[in-house]
């Protein structure tokens, strides 16, 4: 059989020791490494979430190089800024071959999806980009046509929830969920799992100002991370303590949020719950110092490596947005935070910290000045005391 299909085996594999289920499995075997060595797999749920496009990588200085000698497509190498990839010859049959191999891997090798992994690198996040969306009912209809002969298949909604489960930290169930498309599904994962949406303010009543995290800290507000709550939108403020669920920032965060915000602007202009959350975050974060505070408090974790990148990302997400109204709960929390800051005693405390203790240098200088004043006072007392006692 290998002789018959030899034109599909660029690595010229030998039949010795090869065990296959059928011809599709044999075709898959041709794509795997001829050394019989399969790469070590990651733990469950540790998968590729984002990869920058080839044009972005080239702009950043990465060099792409073709490996003319290696005939195994899967053996990619990256050394000192050079990504080396074997040549992929695309013909009329390429899609048919790869599509069948991927379907076979999903069914028979769910934990060894080497070919699927290779293709995922090429199509990383296309499924959640707003410009790539098809109406969900169209996809659902096609899926039902393809699976109607086998009632054991899950519904397309259940299949979608399973496929995107890594974006569903609240483990929301598909029952009763109606969506426009995959971007809408991603938005649904961010909303409260309780199905309860907070009341909205009247038109044109929106958040106009909120002091930054560093200013609020200086005034005495305490920031606290809610480790148990997986819904980012559920903020709480009680007696000077602002509690926020943890936001995990990675390379994919901006892509996800930007697409959700664009979708809300177009389809949910009066129910912009994700935009409201980002707006509050935008006010809290004005600089990398604000990000550092939230990271220190456990409210933000980041894989970007630079606090300034996080601040820029949040501020950029909230530029040129239209908000006819806002989440009433957020408005109430922000008004309480502003009132707390503007209390004379808290404001005086914040000004004092900002002017004299907001950096290590200022703190050291202020402490030295205080010590100098105290010593001067003691010296003055000591000088006057003998005169007073003598008189």
Secondary structure, DSSP 8 states (H G I E B T S, - for coil): -TTTTGGG-TT----TT---SSHHHHHHHHHS-TT--------TT--------HHHHHHTT-EEEEESS---TT--EEETTEEEEE-----TTHHHHHHHHHHHHHHH-TT--HHHHHHHHHHTTGGG-GGG---HHHHHHHHHHHHTT-TTS--HHHHHHHHTGGG-TT---STT---SSHHHHHHHHHS-TT-----B--TT--------HHHHHHHT-EEEEESS---TT--EEETTEEEEE-EEE-TTHHHHHHHHHHHHHHH-TT--HHHHHHHHHHHH-SSHHHHHHHHHTTSEEESSS-HHHHHHHHHHHTTT---S--BHHHHHHHHHHHHHHHSHHHHHHHHHHHHHSSSHHHHHHHHHHHHHHHHHHHHHHHHHHHHHHH-
